[in-house]
Amino acid sequence: MDSVPSLLQPLDVWECRRQFAALSKRENGLPVTFFDAAAGTQVPHAVLDAVVRYLVETNANHGGVFATSRESDALLFSARAALADFLGTADPDTIFFGANMTTLTFAFSRAISRTWKPGDEILLTRLEHDANFTPWVRAAEETGARIRIADIRPEDGTLDLDDFARKLSPQTRLVAVTAASNALGTLTPIAEITRQAHAAGALVFVDAVHYAPHRCIDTDGWGIDFLVCSGYKFFAPHVGIMWGRRPLLESLPAYKVRPAPNVLPDRWMTGTQNHEGIAGVAAAVEYLADLGRGCEPGAPNRRSALRSAFQAITRHEQSLAAALLQDLSDCPGIRVWGIRKADADRRVPTVAITHRRLCARELAEYLASRSIFTWHGNFYALPLTEALGVEPDGLLRISMVHYNTHEEVARLISALRELDA
């Protein structure tokens, strides 16, 4: 398990913001407040530069004997090494790429379901983004496996661990669970879930898409079997990323074309990848590591720097969430869904609300007219919004990351208070 340094310099938020060109954008004569990070973060200059540099200097397909192909392959290898540090594994070849998390999950569900048989059980939760729900439902339908679903606690939007334990059985072959809810910001105890799942003989597939920009992923420490995330949620381009344990990735039946190598990671990468996007993902990891080096100048390696970065990010984001949740509690007509305290062990700074008079879309339009960008609807977290009973209008989601500020929180609260002034 990774250790976490205890004494760090605070995050320099304004220096972070200077690295994001989009944060200087203005609409309606006002500076834009980006509270839409859960749908996709902005990217720093280093990521933009890496994408352009790849296309100008190293643009070639995989496996050639000439210079640009060799340089491109070296870049792809270094990107996997960076992501190995980001995900917490010592084996870069167990990381592979795809169009996005949804595509990777559908493809992988098709492969792993070939090992299932009628009577097997797949355990899902109602906290999921539908991309970690419907692929498993479809795969189970095709194999005769049974889907079981662990409930949530509606009062705070957390996973009902007692119900999870009841529904876990010796017939469970796979547990698919999110590390953090993209709708409510709820964290799940992945290590404990994994311990219980493995004791029952089940594999564990983790959706870390919403977790990745907020906390340090620890695949080896958690003991999980598979994990997916998306670059565009942690300051990179649109690239899907998947990791799995080597023995499983080597033994499971991969869907691939005949000329594709049967070794890792190639056997799981379908077709030519988004090389320039992968270069951008590697640059995003380095951006985060540089934040950590600024907070812990003596960080001995990239993994340690990333741990330091996420500790500093957590502290800043927790202060934002505390201010937001406190002020929302005083806003007339506003209901907060999920955990209502800024508890860093239980939530990330993603907050879902409804208004007594305006539906979620109307509220988002009102805020957009004041250059405050938020999202409305179910955010593809349909199992959750159905369980909460907020369909069809859904929720208004305020999703912050480390480049957001207390001044932006104050702008949002002022706009919400004007609604019922």
Salt bridges, closest charged atoms under 4 A:
ASP2 OD2 - ARG303 NH2 2.37
ASP2 OD1 - ARG307 NH1 3.55
GLU15 OE1 - ARG18 NH2 2.90
GLU27 OE2 - LYS25 NZ 3.30
ASP73 OD1 - HIS62 ND1 2.73
ASP85 OD2 - ARG302 NE 2.71
ASP91 OD2 - ARG246 NE 2.74
ASP93 OD1 - ARG80 NH2 3.68
ASP120 OD1 - LYS117 NZ 3.30
ASP120 OD1 - ARG173 NE 3.23
GLU121 OE2 - ARG146 NH1 3.40
GLU141 OE1 - ARG138 NH1 3.62
ASP151 OD1 - ARG126 NE 3.04
ASP151 OD2 - LYS167 NZ 3.68
ASP156 OD2 - ARG346 NH2 3.12
ASP160 OD1 - ARG153 NH2 3.31
ASP162 OD2 - ARG153 NH2 3.52
ASP163 OD1 - ARG166 NH2 3.29
ASP163 OD2 - LYS167 NZ 2.94
GLU192 OE2 - ARG195 NH2 2.61
ASP218 OD1 - ARG303 NH2 3.80
ASP220 OD1 - ARG245 NH1 3.93
ASP225 OD2 - HIS198 NE2 2.77
GLU250 OE2 - ARG246 NH1 2.86
ASP266 OD2 - HIS62 NE2 3.04
GLU286 OE1 - ARG293 NH1 3.53
GLU286 OE2 - ARG302 NH1 2.61
ASP290 OD1 - ARG293 NH1 2.55
GLU317 OE1 - HIS214 ND1 2.92
GLU365 OE2 - ARG361 NE 3.08
GLU408 OE2 - ARG17 NH1 3.38
GLU418 OE1 - ARG370 NE 3.68
ASP420 OD2 - HIS355 NE2 2.88
ASP420 OD1 - ARG356 NH2 3.41
ASP420 OD1 - ARG357 NH2 3.95
